[in-house]
Amino acid sequence: MKTTVNSARRGFIWKASAALAAPLAVGAASASAHATARDTSQARLAQLEDVNAIRELTRRYVRHVNAGAHAEAAALFAKPERADTRAARTLAADPLGGEDTIEIAAGGTAATARLHCTAETETAIEPVTTLVAMARAQGGGVVRRSERGLLEGTYAKRDGAWKIERLSFRAA
């Protein structure tokens, strides 16, 4: 006995099942894309929060340096005993220096920054003579100069808080 199969009926069933499955596949792809977009948004938000935390940490450092509170400035470092907070007498943002950059590393636990600023430095007058000794006794005996440059630093995130690892001023 010979059986004849109606290929039109089979084709209809195949096309109908594909048509019914397509919205499910699109829905699953849409849900997956939405979850990916949400994850990307959350990662971007975390990165922006880290950038703002580093900016605020650097602002606190600058306020302490400008106030002469070197112990408080050193406390912002990951290793306070190795912090050199006396390199600059005062620091100020330089809005005309260029664009500041803060880059967060892929893991989110390290960052680098290049911030344009103006630093006032002072160098003691050498050699110490009677006249220089008298000037120092009156709060002088130093050469002060102001330079535009970059405040370059590396930062580390420890226990959920950012700390300064290294911060140095480089004249431009």
C-alpha positions, 0 to 999 in steps of 0.5 A: 500500500502506498501512502501519499503525504500532502506536502502542503499540509506539512509546509503549513504546519511548519510555517505556522509553528515557526510563526508562533515561535518567532514572537517568543524568540523576539521576546526572549531576545528583547528581555536579554537586551533589556537585561544587558542594557540594565547591566550596562547602565548600572556599570556606567552609574558605578563608574560615574560614582567612582569618578565623583568619589575620586574628585571629592577625595582630591578636593579634600586633599587640596583643601588640607594642603592649602590649609597647611594640615599636612597630617590630615592630607597624609591620612587620605593616602593608602600609605600615609607614612609615604605621603609627601604633602609638603611639595606644594604650598597651595594648589588651585584648579586651572580651568584654562589648563585643559581637560581633566581626566579620571580613568577607572581600571576595568576591575573598578579597584584602581584609577588614574587621574590627570588634573590641571592645576596651578601650584605655588611652591617654595624653596628655601634660600641657600646657603644659610647666611646671617641675612637668610637666618634673619629672614627665616626668623621673620617667616621669609628666607624662601623663594615662592613661585607659581607654576601651571601643571598637572597633578597626576595620581593613582588611586586604589579602592580599599574596603569600598573607599578610594585612597590616594596611592601616589600624587605628584605635581608636574610642571607643564 
